[in-house]
Amino acid sequence: MSRETVRHNVARVRERMAAAAGRAGRRVEDITLLGVSKTHPAEAIREAFAAGVRHFGENRVQEWEGKRGGTEDLAGYWHLIGHLQSNKAARAAKAFDAVDSVDDFALAQRLDRARAEISDERKLRVLIEVRVAAEETKSGVEKERLPELAEKLLTLERLDLAGLMCIPPFLENAEKVRPYFAELREMKEQLEGRLGRTFPVVSMGMSHDFEVAIEEGATEVRIGTALFGVRETP
Ligand SMILES: *Cc1c(COP(=O)(O)O)cnc(C)c1O
């Protein structure tokens, strides 16, 4: 995809984000656009960066390790958004600024330990991925176990638990996804009440449903196809 096209797509997505925020009486400045660059080359990341995108999401540690060299000069903020196997946790803690898909305490402990070994003084930002549709997805913590996991994560010194993330079922009609988005926001609010602290991030919404997610309170939307075009299946 050409530079011009990525630039155009970024502008178009930002307009749609602003319109959705407006409908919900929210400020678009409060919503982060995360470009999902998985399967796309470093050059695509550079194009989106030139168009103002600063947050990027990859779903495989190894793929990102291979691409990093081509983006090292960019002041980007790099998120792992895909399911993380515990044997890759140490590498993930070194290669990313944020892991948005934590769903298990043992995994979080590994991230915490690995973070201690690098010179980076900053905490690793993490989100808890919640399994909002138990019958359809495998990753994510069960809703019933969310409070317990959140409480334990707060004890890990090198992790900064910033909020929740979900991947609802893919439904052609984005309106049908709305209840899942509303539910994740409610879970976040309940968790805040229960633990007596605020969690600023609700990461939800992808290319086909991000407007509904924004109307329901998303603070981060993860957009791949609408920015970079259709991915080739490997
Ligand atoms: C691939 C992916 C996205 C982006 O999906 P698009 O439909 O291309 O916007 C968002 N979140 C996660 C977790 C993904 O794996």
PDBQT file of the ligand as one rigid body, heavy atoms in Angstrom, charges set to zero:
ROOT
HETATM    1  C1  LIG A 301      -5.658  -8.197  14.122  1.00  0.00    +0.000 C 
HETATM    2  C2  LIG A 301      -6.178  -7.598  15.377  1.00  0.00    +0.000 A 
HETATM    3  C3  LIG A 301      -6.829  -6.347  15.382  1.00  0.00    +0.000 A 
HETATM    4  C4  LIG A 301      -7.101  -5.543  14.128  1.00  0.00    +0.000 C 
HETATM    5  O1  LIG A 301      -8.072  -6.127  13.316  1.00  0.00    +0.000 OA
HETATM    6  P1  LIG A 301      -8.675  -5.376  12.033  1.00  0.00    +0.000 P 
HETATM    7  O2  LIG A 301      -9.987  -6.020  11.855  1.00  0.00    +0.000 OA
HETATM    8  O3  LIG A 301      -7.743  -5.616  10.908  1.00  0.00    +0.000 OA
HETATM    9  O4  LIG A 301      -8.787  -3.925  12.363  1.00  0.00    +0.000 OA
HETATM   10  C5  LIG A 301      -7.220  -5.833  16.595  1.00  0.00    +0.000 A 
HETATM   11  N1  LIG A 301      -7.005  -6.506  17.762  1.00  0.00    +0.000 NA
HETATM   12  C6  LIG A 301      -6.396  -7.689  17.789  1.00  0.00    +0.000 A 
HETATM   13  C7  LIG A 301      -6.194  -8.361  19.097  1.00  0.00    +0.000 C 
HETATM   14  C8  LIG A 301      -5.964  -8.282  16.614  1.00  0.00    +0.000 A 
HETATM   15  O5  LIG A 301      -5.361  -9.492  16.660  1.00  0.00    +0.000 OA
ENDROOT
TORSDOF 0
